């Protein structure tokens, strides 16, 4: 299981190597740190975006950025 922390300094400064690694090792993986799925594969993301009845932000558990994990460019 790859390290799935999108909040490390290295990933915040340049996320592309982490994105490549995550996509190669598992295009859909669970991040324990943020308690959410990371979806990095093209086909997987496309499926999610095209399947509104199964995937929606209407029931999102995220309440916005927190002090521990401020927003960062992605």
Secondary structure as UniProt FT lines:
FT   TURN            6..7
FT   HELIX           9..13
FT   HELIX           16..25
FT   STRAND          28..31
FT   TURN            32..35
FT   STRAND          36..39
FT   HELIX           42..50
FT   TURN            52..54
FT   HELIX           57..59
FT   TURN            68..69
//
